[in-house]
């Protein structure tokens, strides 16, 4: 049995990230005359995530190493457009790996995502716990 990913009072890591605008799993890679390349907004999003992670107090006190982790994401979209909740996951999880929150997103063995009410400009709340397998 695996432990619960999150309770609102206990988590190993918490950060508020910007909403990944113009980046979805459907637009992560683009094809041009020189072949395959990544969406140019990805580089910008990764830099924003790195800054948000460094500003997170919990980042200074946690190291996940190669441990198995659970991730919960509260998604606050920027508007009322119809969106597939899973389209923002790849960019978000890759950006957290790029920010060195964890070594590899293959460490994630539990993932919970919930879409909540819209907020101005959108945001993501990220909760991560080390999983204790019993």
N, C-alpha and C positions, 0 to 999 in steps of 0.2 A: 504494500500500500504506500502511496506517495503522500507527502504532507500537503497541506493546503498552500496554494501559491501566496495568497495575500489576505491579510485582514487590514482594515484601515489603520490600525494602531501599530502594526509590526511588519517591517520589511527591511531587507538588507540594503536596498538602494532605491532612491526615489529621485526623479527629475521631471521637470516640465519642459517639454520640447515644442518647437514650433510645428504647426501643421505642415506636412509636406505638400505644398501647392505645386501643381504642374508635374508631379511625379507619381506615377502609379506603376503597378506591375506591368501594365499594358504599354507604358511609355518609357520603361527603364532603359531599354536598349533601342537604338535607332539604326537604320541602315542608310548609308550614303554612298556616293560613288567610290569612296575609298574603303568601303566595307562597314563593319559593325562598330558602333561607338556608343558610349553611354550618354544619356540625356544630360545636357549641360547644367541643368538645375541640380543634379545630384551632387556635384562638387560643392555648390553653395549650401545645399541642405546639410551635407556632412560637416562643413565648417560651422554652421549654426548649431548643430548638435554637439560638436566638440566644445563650443563655448558654453552651452547650457549645462553640459555634464560637468565641466570644470567649476561652474558656479554652484553646483549641487553640493551641499554639505555632506551628504552621505557618501559621495564619491571618494572623499579623502579617507574614509574609514573602512573601505571594503575592498577585498580582492577575491574575485571568484576563481582565479586560476583556471583549472580545467574541470572544475566541479560542475555537476548537473544543476541547472537552474530552471526556475519557473518565472515567466514574464506575464504581467498583466498590464494592459494598456487601456486607459480610458480615452476615447476619441471624442473630441469636441470639434465638430466641423465648423468651418467659417460661415456657412450659409445653409439654406434649406434644399440645395440641389440633391437629387437622388445620387447616392454614391454606394459602391460596393465596399463594405467594410474591410475586406481582405486586400484591396488594391494598394493600400499604403504600407502594408507590413514589410515587404522586402526592403524598401528604401529605409524604413525606420530601423529594422533589425540590423541591416548592413551598416548604417550610420553609427549605431551603438557599438558595434564591433570595431569600426574605424576609430571611434573615440576611446577605445581600449577599456570599455566597461567590462567586457568579457573577451576571451581569446578567439572564440569561434561561435557563430550562431548555431552550430550543431550541438552545442551544450544545452540548448533550450529543449527540455523534454515536456514542459507544460507551457501552454500559451492560452491566455484568456484575453479576449478583446470585447469591449463594450462601447457602442456608439451612444453618446449622450446628447444633451441639448447643444445647439449652436452657440458659439461665443464669437465675439469680434476677432477676426483674423484666425480663429481656430487655434487649437493646441492639443498636445498629447500629454497625458500624465503616465509616466512609466514607473512601475513597481517591479522590483526583481528580488527574489529570494533564492538562497541556496536551498536545494532540496535535500532533505534528509530521508533517505530510503530506509524504511523499517520492515 
